Amino acid sequence: MTVREKLKQIICDNGMFAQQAQKIMDISVPIIDEFSDDYEIQWENDSEFYSDEMYDFLFSMVKPEVLKWIDEHIPSVWSRENFVD
């Protein structure tokens, strides 16, 4: 499993379907890459490359994108609350 796949799995574990999580990751990766321009996230490395704390950080950056996507496509989905801080 790659870093990208692990983050996608975290999204799925919080109630999204794999196709939805893929779309959200497609949106989120460029945003995260732009934010972290001094540090290049190694998306295709093995998921063990980063610590759990790094995944917590990355997930915190993905959550707003999940909420935007949900609000545009499925605003009444039960899992929305899983992405609200």
N, CA, C and O of each residue as an XYZ file, in Angstrom:
340
protein
N       0.849     -1.177      0.000
C       0.000      0.000      0.000
C       0.892      1.237      0.000
O       1.862      1.314      0.754
N       0.556      2.199     -0.850
C       1.335      3.437     -0.925
C       0.794      4.453      0.079
O      -0.241      4.238      0.710
N       1.505      5.543      0.208
C       1.070      6.643      1.076
C      -0.291      7.145      0.609
O      -1.197      7.341      1.419
N      -0.433      7.351     -0.687
C      -1.705      7.826     -1.247
C      -2.834      6.823     -0.957
O      -3.935      7.215     -0.569
N      -2.550      5.538     -1.149
C      -3.569      4.510     -0.908
C      -3.958      4.444      0.570
O      -5.121      4.215      0.900
N      -2.991      4.644      1.447
C      -3.310      4.621      2.879
C      -4.224      5.778      3.245
O      -5.182      5.595      3.997
N      -3.946      6.958      2.730
C      -4.815      8.100      3.020
C      -6.207      7.884      2.425
O      -7.212      8.244      3.038
N      -6.260      7.304      1.249
C      -7.547      6.951      0.642
C      -8.297      5.965      1.534
O      -9.510      6.083      1.709
N      -7.587      5.002      2.094
C      -8.200      4.025      2.991
C      -8.738      4.692      4.256
O      -9.797      4.314      4.756
N      -8.019      5.671      4.766
C      -8.494      6.409      5.944
C      -9.811      7.111      5.626
O     -10.725      7.125      6.450
N      -9.907      7.686      4.445
C     -11.157      8.326      4.021
C     -12.277      7.292      3.967
O     -13.384      7.550      4.438
N     -11.995      6.130      3.398
C     -12.988      5.054      3.317
C     -13.377      4.560      4.714
O     -14.549      4.287      4.974
N     -12.410      4.448      5.592
C     -12.684      3.997      6.954
C     -13.608      4.953      7.698
O     -14.231      4.580      8.692
N     -13.693      6.185      7.210
C     -14.569      7.178      7.818
C     -15.905      7.300      7.104
O     -16.677      8.216      7.386
N     -16.186      6.377      6.176
C     -17.531      6.290      5.625
C     -17.717      6.600      4.160
O     -18.847      6.589      3.671
N     -16.635      6.877      3.439
C     -16.790      7.154      2.017
C     -16.512      5.878      1.213
O     -15.801      4.986      1.675
N     -17.078      5.805      0.016
C     -16.804      4.692     -0.880
C     -15.462      4.925     -1.575
O     -14.991      6.060     -1.662
N     -14.856      3.858     -2.065
C     -13.537      3.938     -2.688
C     -13.513      4.903     -3.869
O     -12.558      5.665     -4.016
N     -14.539      4.884     -4.708
C     -14.583      5.800     -5.858
C     -14.646      7.251     -5.399
O     -14.011      8.126     -5.989
N     -15.413      7.500     -4.347
C     -15.511      8.848     -3.809
C     -14.168      9.277     -3.225
O     -13.710     10.397     -3.454
N     -13.550      8.385     -2.476
C     -12.249      8.690     -1.873
C     -11.205      8.963     -2.949
O     -10.347      9.830     -2.777
N     -11.272      8.234     -4.049
C     -10.328      8.465     -5.150
C     -10.503      9.862     -5.722
O      -9.519     10.559     -5.971
N     -11.736     10.273     -5.930
C     -12.000     11.614     -6.462
C     -11.499     12.680     -5.496
O     -10.916     13.682     -5.911
N     -11.727     12.461     -4.224
C     -11.277     13.413     -3.211
C      -9.751     13.478     -3.176
O      -9.183     14.563     -3.051
N      -9.091     12.339     -3.285
C      -7.629     12.339     -3.309
C      -7.105     13.049     -4.560
O      -6.097     13.751     -4.491
N      -7.770     12.876     -5.690
C      -7.357     13.564     -6.914
C      -7.406     15.087     -6.735
O      -6.589     15.813     -7.303
N      -8.354     15.550     -5.955
C      -8.476     16.979     -5.652
C      -7.454     17.392     -4.592
O      -6.843     18.455     -4.698
N      -7.271     16.563     -3.585
C      -6.465     16.916     -2.409
C      -4.964     16.902     -2.657
O      -4.248     17.755     -2.134
N      -4.479     15.962     -3.436
C      -3.028     15.834     -3.629
C      -2.405     17.133     -4.146
O      -1.414     17.587     -3.574
N      -2.943     17.751     -5.202
C      -2.327     19.011     -5.656
C      -2.400     20.126     -4.607
O      -1.487     20.945     -4.509
N      -3.465     20.157     -3.838
C      -3.609     21.171     -2.796
C      -2.551     20.965     -1.716
O      -1.905     21.918     -1.280
N      -2.381     19.732     -1.294
C      -1.368     19.425     -0.277
C       0.027     19.687     -0.827
O       0.873     20.247     -0.130
N       0.270     19.290     -2.065
C       1.581     19.521     -2.675
C       1.900     21.019     -2.759
O       3.039     21.427     -2.533
N       0.908     21.819     -3.079
C       1.119     23.265     -3.158
C       1.397     23.845     -1.772
O       2.260     24.709     -1.615
N       0.670     23.371     -0.783
C       0.851     23.844      0.589
C       2.241     23.512      1.113
O       2.861     24.308      1.818
N       2.711     22.345      0.764
C       3.992     21.863      1.294
C       5.108     22.007      0.269
O       5.880     21.073      0.053
N       5.195     23.170     -0.360
C       6.146     23.339     -1.453
C       7.607     23.189     -1.020
O       8.467     22.931     -1.862
N       7.901     23.342      0.251
C       9.269     23.130      0.729
C       9.567     21.653      0.999
O      10.721     21.259      1.166
N       8.517     20.855      1.037
C       8.672     19.433      1.325
C       7.798     18.648      0.359
O       6.600     18.911      0.254
N       8.369     17.708     -0.332
C       7.615     16.914     -1.302
C       7.081     15.651     -0.635
O       7.852     14.807     -0.177
N       5.756     15.528     -0.586
C       5.134     14.328     -0.048
C       5.435     13.171     -0.999
O       5.288     13.300     -2.214
N       5.846     12.071     -0.447
C       6.213     10.892     -1.237
C       4.987      9.988     -1.406
O       4.893      8.939     -0.769
N       4.064     10.391     -2.253
C       2.778      9.723     -2.406
C       2.890      8.261     -2.815
O       2.061      7.449     -2.405
N       3.879      7.910     -3.600
C       3.990      6.553     -4.133
C       4.901      5.648     -3.311
O       5.099      4.483     -3.656
N       5.453      6.178     -2.230
C       6.265      5.339     -1.339
C       5.373      4.398     -0.543
O       4.163      4.601     -0.438
N       5.992      3.373      0.012
C       5.281      2.455      0.882
C       4.673      3.230      2.053
O       5.273      4.183      2.551
N       3.509      2.828      2.479
C       2.789      3.554      3.527
C       3.556      3.622      4.846
O       3.288      4.494      5.672
N       4.504      2.713      5.052
C       5.315      2.733      6.273
C       6.322      3.885      6.276
O       6.990      4.126      7.281
N       6.427      4.583      5.168
C       7.385      5.684      5.034
C       7.118      6.794      6.048
O       8.051      7.416      6.556
N       5.818      7.046      6.346
C       5.434      8.115      7.274
C       4.859      7.539      8.561
O       4.329      6.429      8.591
N       4.981      8.320      9.612
C       4.435      7.943     10.920
C       2.926      8.203     10.967
O       2.367      8.870     10.096
N       2.290      7.667     11.993
C       0.857      7.917     12.191
C       0.571      9.405     12.350
O      -0.473      9.892     11.917
N       1.498     10.122     12.968
C       1.315     11.566     13.146
C       1.268     12.293     11.807
O       0.521     13.258     11.641
N       2.065     11.827     10.860
C       2.041     12.436      9.532
C       0.704     12.166      8.850
O       0.158     13.041      8.178
N       0.182     10.966      9.021
C      -1.134     10.674      8.439
C      -2.225     11.502      9.107
O      -3.175     11.924      8.448
N      -2.098     11.734     10.395
C      -3.058     12.618     11.082
C      -3.009     14.012     10.462
O      -4.045     14.629     10.210
N      -1.797     14.497     10.220
C      -1.631     15.813      9.601
C      -2.216     15.825      8.190
O      -2.979     16.728      7.846
N      -1.870     14.843      7.379
C      -2.385     14.792      6.012
C      -3.904     14.678      5.992
O      -4.573     15.320      5.182
N      -4.441     13.862      6.884
C      -5.902     13.717      6.948
C      -6.555     15.037      7.346
O      -7.636     15.366      6.856
N      -5.913     15.791      8.226
C      -6.470     17.096      8.618
C      -6.519     18.045      7.424
O      -7.369     18.933      7.376
N      -5.627     17.869      6.471
C      -5.641     18.695      5.266
C      -6.668     18.206      4.244
O      -7.169     18.986      3.435
N      -6.971     16.930      4.288
C      -7.932     16.349      3.346
C      -9.374     16.607      3.796
O     -10.266     16.771      2.963
N      -9.596     16.642      5.089
C     -10.968     16.782      5.598
C     -11.744     17.952      4.995
O     -12.904     17.763      4.628
N     -11.168     19.148      4.873
C     -11.943     20.230      4.243
C     -12.339     19.915      2.803
O     -13.409     20.317      2.346
N     -11.479     19.199      2.095
C     -11.802     18.823      0.718
C     -12.907     17.766      0.687
O     -13.757     17.773     -0.204
N     -12.889     16.868      1.659
C     -13.968     15.880      1.769
C     -15.290     16.601      1.997
O     -16.288     16.299      1.343
N     -15.297     17.547      2.916
C     -16.535     18.274      3.225
C     -17.041     19.060      2.023
O     -18.244     19.084      1.765
N     -16.144     19.702      1.286
C     -16.562     20.411      0.067
C     -17.181     19.441     -0.925
O     -18.226     19.719     -1.514
N     -16.520     18.290     -1.106
C     -17.016     17.306     -2.064
C     -18.387     16.781     -1.628
O     -19.305     16.669     -2.441
N     -18.514     16.466     -0.354
C     -19.801     15.981      0.167
C     -20.877     17.032     -0.055
O     -21.954     16.713     -0.559
N     -20.607     18.270      0.310
C     -21.610     19.332      0.187
C     -22.052     19.548     -1.253
O     -23.199     19.923     -1.501
N     -21.156     19.316     -2.201
C     -21.505     19.462     -3.618
C     -22.261     18.259     -4.173
O     -23.115     18.418     -5.045
N     -21.959     17.055     -3.679
C     -22.467     15.850     -4.326
C     -23.467     15.041     -3.496
O     -24.426     14.503     -4.049
N     -23.262     14.948     -2.204
C     -24.139     14.119     -1.364
C     -24.300     14.753      0.022
O     -23.876     14.178      1.024
N     -24.912     15.934      0.073
C     -24.932     16.699      1.327
C     -25.610     16.009      2.510
O     -25.354     16.378      3.656
N     -26.442     15.045      2.269
C     -27.130     14.403      3.390
C     -26.519     13.065      3.791
O     -27.153     12.287      4.503
N     -25.293     12.788      3.343
C     -24.661     11.505      3.644
C     -24.418     11.392      5.151
O     -24.063     12.366      5.815
N     -24.615     10.196      5.664
C     -24.504      9.950      7.112
C     -23.091     10.183      7.639
O     -22.921     10.556      8.800
N     -22.079      9.970      6.805
C     -20.697     10.013      7.268
C     -20.111     11.425      7.329
O     -18.962     11.586      7.742
N     -20.850     12.429      6.940
C     -20.331     13.805      6.909
C     -19.724     14.207      8.250
O     -18.669     14.840      8.293
N     -20.379     13.847      9.324
C     -19.919     14.218     10.659
C     -18.530     13.648     10.994
O     -17.829     14.193     11.846
N     -18.144     12.587     10.349
C     -16.821     11.992     10.590
C     -15.680     12.886     10.101
O     -14.523     12.675     10.465
N     -16.005     13.873      9.285
C     -14.988     14.733      8.716
C     -15.020     16.156      9.273
O     -14.267     17.024      8.832
N     -15.890     16.376     10.236
C     -16.021     17.684     10.874
C     -15.159     17.686     12.135
O     -15.222     16.757     12.941
N     -14.361     18.728     12.296
C     -13.532     18.839     13.505
C     -14.343     19.339     14.686
O     -13.806     19.491     15.783
